[in-house]
Amino acid sequence: MISEFGIVLIFLIVGVLFVAAGIYTAAIIRPHRPNPIKKTTYESGEQPIGSPWIQFNNRFYIIALAFIIFDVELVLLFPWATVYKELGYYAYWGMLFFVFILALGLAYDWVKGLLDWEKPKPYIPKLSDLVLSKEEYQKLKNNNIGEN
């Protein structure tokens, strides 16, 4: 007689074989006629300009990560909300702690300005702001010599 874990193993093996058979069949059936037009980057019907290897702003990744975190929170919160009375106060306080930790993360993102889509441009000093004049240099040098 096969155990419960054996049934799960059989389902996993059948699933893997099903996916492998699909990939193998698609590789055999599909046409393979590459040309330079097919190898270009597709940009919604527009002609691609420049290299596709560009650096994206990290804010896109941070906003996407925050979205995934709070999306997972909702996935965990809805089933809990349907049965929390049956689970008792332990589950209530556990979920309250979970939501509190996520609220801390949201507050951190908010304070750091990671949720702002448009950030102010950073101040980039000019070379003239960084280079001291001769008088300023002598004054700074004299002050440092006097301290030693």
C-alpha positions as CSV (number, residue, x, y, z in Angstrom):
1,M,0.0,0.0,0.0
2,I,1.3,3.5,-0.9
3,S,1.6,6.1,1.9
4,E,0.3,9.7,1.7
5,F,3.8,10.9,1.0
6,G,4.1,8.4,-1.8
7,I,1.0,9.9,-3.5
8,V,2.6,13.4,-3.2
9,L,5.8,12.1,-4.7
10,I,3.9,10.5,-7.6
11,F,2.1,13.8,-8.3
12,L,5.4,15.7,-8.2
13,I,7.0,13.2,-10.6
14,V,4.0,13.4,-13.0
15,G,4.0,17.2,-12.8
16,V,7.8,17.4,-13.7
17,L,7.4,14.9,-16.5
18,F,4.4,16.8,-17.9
19,V,6.3,20.1,-17.9
20,A,9.4,18.4,-19.4
21,A,7.2,16.8,-22.1
22,G,5.7,20.2,-23.0
23,I,9.0,21.9,-23.3
24,Y,10.5,19.1,-25.4
25,T,7.4,19.0,-27.7
26,A,7.6,22.8,-28.1
27,A,11.3,22.6,-29.0
28,I,10.6,20.0,-31.7
29,I,7.5,21.6,-33.2
30,R,8.5,25.3,-33.2
31,P,10.0,26.9,-36.3
32,H,13.6,28.0,-36.0
33,R,14.5,30.6,-38.6
34,P,16.5,33.4,-36.9
35,N,17.2,36.7,-38.7
36,P,18.5,40.1,-37.6
37,I,15.0,41.6,-37.3
38,K,13.8,38.8,-35.0
39,K,16.9,39.2,-32.8
40,T,16.3,42.9,-32.1
41,T,14.8,44.1,-28.9
42,Y,11.0,44.5,-29.1
43,E,9.8,47.8,-27.8
44,S,6.1,47.9,-28.6
45,G,6.6,48.4,-32.3
46,E,9.1,51.2,-31.9
47,Q,12.6,51.1,-33.4
48,P,15.0,50.3,-30.5
49,I,17.4,53.2,-29.7
50,G,20.7,52.5,-28.1
51,S,21.8,49.5,-26.1
52,P,19.3,47.5,-24.0
53,W,22.0,47.2,-21.3
54,I,21.2,50.3,-19.3
55,Q,21.1,50.9,-15.6
56,F,17.6,51.5,-14.2
57,N,17.0,53.6,-11.2
58,N,17.0,51.5,-8.0
59,R,13.7,53.2,-6.9
60,F,11.9,51.0,-9.3
61,Y,13.2,47.9,-7.6
62,I,12.5,49.3,-4.1
63,I,8.9,50.2,-5.0
64,A,8.4,46.8,-6.5
65,L,9.8,45.1,-3.4
66,A,7.6,47.1,-1.1
67,F,4.6,46.2,-3.3
68,I,5.4,42.5,-3.1
69,I,5.8,42.7,0.7
70,F,2.5,44.3,1.2
71,D,0.8,42.1,-1.3
72,V,2.0,39.0,0.6
73,E,0.7,40.7,3.8
74,L,-2.7,40.8,2.3
75,V,-2.5,37.2,1.1
76,L,-1.7,36.2,4.7
77,L,-4.2,38.6,6.3
78,F,-7.4,37.5,4.5
79,P,-7.4,33.8,5.5
80,W,-6.5,34.8,9.0
81,A,-9.4,37.3,9.1
82,T,-11.9,34.5,8.3
83,V,-10.9,32.2,11.1
84,Y,-9.2,34.4,13.8
85,K,-12.1,33.9,16.3
86,E,-11.5,30.2,16.2
87,L,-7.8,30.6,16.7
88,G,-8.1,32.7,19.9
89,Y,-6.0,35.5,21.3
90,Y,-2.7,33.9,20.5
91,A,-3.4,34.2,16.7
92,Y,-4.8,37.7,17.2
93,W,-1.6,39.0,19.0
94,G,0.6,37.1,16.5
95,M,-1.1,38.8,13.5
96,L,-1.0,42.2,15.3
97,F,2.7,41.8,15.8
98,F,3.1,40.8,12.1
99,V,1.1,43.9,11.0
100,F,3.1,46.1,13.4
101,I,6.5,44.9,11.9
102,L,5.2,45.6,8.4
103,A,3.9,49.0,9.5
104,L,7.4,49.8,10.8
105,G,8.8,48.8,7.4
106,L,6.3,51.1,5.7
107,A,7.2,54.0,8.1
108,Y,10.9,53.4,7.4
109,D,10.3,53.6,3.6
110,W,8.1,56.7,4.1
111,V,10.7,58.5,6.3
112,K,13.5,57.6,3.9
113,G,11.5,59.0,1.0
114,L,11.5,55.7,-0.9
115,L,7.8,56.0,-1.7
116,D,8.2,59.3,-3.4
117,W,8.1,58.8,-7.2
118,E,9.9,62.0,-8.0
119,K,12.9,62.8,-6.0
120,P,14.6,66.2,-5.8
121,K,17.7,66.5,-7.9
122,P,20.9,66.2,-5.9
123,Y,23.1,69.1,-5.5
124,I,26.3,68.5,-7.6
125,P,28.9,71.0,-6.7
126,K,30.9,72.8,-9.3
127,L,34.7,72.6,-9.4
128,S,34.9,76.3,-8.4
129,D,33.0,75.4,-5.2
130,L,35.6,72.7,-4.4
131,V,38.8,74.5,-5.2
132,L,40.1,76.9,-2.6
133,S,41.6,80.2,-3.6
134,K,45.2,81.0,-2.6
135,E,44.0,83.3,0.2
136,E,41.6,80.7,1.6
137,Y,44.3,78.0,1.4
138,Q,46.8,80.2,3.3
139,K,44.2,81.0,5.9
140,L,43.3,77.4,6.4
141,K,47.0,76.4,6.5
142,N,47.9,79.0,9.1
143,N,44.9,77.9,11.3
144,N,46.0,74.3,11.1
145,I,49.7,75.2,11.9
146,G,48.6,77.2,15.0
147,E,46.6,74.2,16.3
148,N,49.6,71.8,16.3
